[in-house]
Amino acid sequence: MIVDHTDLAQQAFNDATLPPPPRTVVQAFWYTLRLLAMLPAEEAAGYVRAPAGGENVVVLANGTPVRMSRVMYADGQIYKVMNDAPNGGPQWVAEDVQPALFVPYEGPHTNPPGPPDPPADDLEARVLFLEGRVADLTNRVFDLTVDKADKSRVEAINARLELVDAASVKKPLPVYIGRAPFFGGTVRSRPEE
């Protein structure tokens, strides 16, 4: 099945609001996820399985390595959707047919509206808007690329670090005593608290 979704690729790229190059593969993958969500559900588009450790490869939460710049259909038709990955722009170019590489996309097939843009003349509101957007995208990519066990480990490490930080604040700071031969005496100092 040959289809042309050049328009959806461009819209998904615009909606993804990727950072300017140079980008990481994970950052660019947000565009591919956005595109898969926008493609019609009845077409059942999915990912292209990739060799582990290959170029421009992202590992899904279930451990499956996939190409970040391509999508494909169950019949095996592959489309390259980003030129010069991960720093390029959107495209929709039919490539070869390899049904054995198909990995189903199991995410939503909707086109949710993005958050409204803040007023153009309010610079502080725009900065807050962009910071929130980056945090949201980072969390979504983290959720896609890190399994639950890894998330639990990260949360446990963060909890331990908070305990260490809290314990270190409660300890009294030492008084330093030293000799000052040029001044003929002893100097006491207490670090700033």
N, C-alpha and C positions, 0 to 999 in steps of 0.2 A: 504494500500500500504506500504510494507516494502522496504526501500531503504537503501543503505549503503554509507554514505558520510564521512567516517572516514578521508579520504585523504583531503577533503575540510575543515573539522573541524580543522585538524592540520595546513593547510595552512592559514586559517582565523586567528587562534590563533597566528601564527608567524607574520602575517601581522598586527595584532592589536597592537603589541608591548606594551603589558600591563606592568605596573610597577610590580616590584617583590612584593610578599606578605609581609605584609598584604595589601590587596586591598579593596577598597570600592565596594559595589554592582554596583554603577554607573560606576566605572572604568572597572569592569569586563564585564559590559553590552556592551561595545564597541566591544568586541569579538563576542557576539551574533549578533549584528547588522552587523558586517563584514561578518559573516557566512551567514546570511539571504541574503545579497547582492550577495554572491557568489553562492548560490544554484540556480539551473536552474529555470528560470522564469515559465516555463511550469508546474513545480511541485507545484507552488503556496504555498510554505511554509509560515508559519506565527508564531505568538507568542502563548503562552499558558496563557490564562486569569488566574489571581491569586486573592485570597482574599485580600482586602485592608489591609495593615499593616502586611501582611504575611512575612515570612522569604525569603530573596533573591528576593525581589520584586522591580521592577522599575515601575514608573508611566510614561506612554507615554504622549506626548504633549496634546493629546485629553482627558487626565484624566483616561485612562484605565490602571489598574494595571496588569502587566505581570510578569511571572517568567523569571529571567535573565539567568538561566542556562538550559533552555529547548526551543525547537522549536517544531512545530507540523504542520500537514497537515489538509486540510479541512475534510478529512475522519475521523479525530479524532486521528490518530496515533501520539503519543508524543514520542520525542527523548530527552534524557538527553545529553546535549552537553558539559557540564563542570562537572568534578568530584570535590568534596569538594569545591563547590562554596562559596565565590567568589575568593578563593585563589588557586584553583586547576588548572588542565590542561585540554586540549581538549579531548573529547571522542564523540562517537556516539552510544548510547545504546537505543534500542527500549524499551519503557515502555508501559503503558496501553493506551487504546483507549477511548477518551472522546470528541466527536464532539462538544458538547456544549461549550467547553472552547476555541475554535478556534478564534483567532483574526488575520485578514489578515495583512500581511506585505505590506506596500504601498511604500516602498523605491525603489531605483534603483536596478536592477539585473545586475550589471556589476562587473567586476573585474579590477578596474582602477589600473594602476601601481602606486606604492608608489614613493615618491621622491627618487632620486638617492642618494646612500650613498656617503658621502664625503671621500676624501682620508684617508686611515687608519693611516697615519703618521702625519696628521694634527689635533692635539688634539683640538685646538680652533674651527676649522670648525666642528668637531664632536659634541662639546658641543653646538654650535649654532644650528646645525641640530636637536639635541635632544630637545633643548628648543622650537624650532619651531614646532616640531612634537607634543610635550606635549600641547602647546598652541592650535594647530589645533584640537587635540582630545578633549581638554577641551571645546572648542567652539562648537564642534559637539554634545557632550553629553549635554551641556547647551541648545543647540537648541532643542534637542529631549525631554528634561525633563522639560523645562520651557515654558509655553505658552506665546503668544505674550503680553497679558496684564501684566503678571509678568515681562517680559523683559522691557516693557515700564515703569513700576514702578521702576525697578532697574536703568534704565537709568535716570529717573527723580531724584532719590535719588543721584546718582553719580553727576549729574549736580548741584544739590544744594550743595553738599559737595565741589565741585570745587569753587562755589561762596563764600562759607564760608571761604575756604582756601585763596582765593584771597583777601577777605575783611580783614582778620586777618593780612595779610602781610602789608597792607597799614597803619595800625594803628601805631602811634609812641609808642615806648616802654617807660614805666615810669622810672623815676629816683627814686631810693630808697635812703631814708635818714634815718640814724640811729645814735644813740649815741654809742660811744666807750669809756666806763668809764675807761678802762685800759690805753687808749692812751690820755685821757683828751680832747676829742673834738667830733666833728660831722663827720661822714663818709658819703660821697655821692658815689653812684655807679650806673652805667648804665649797664643794661644787654647787653650781646653781641648781635649784630644785624646780 
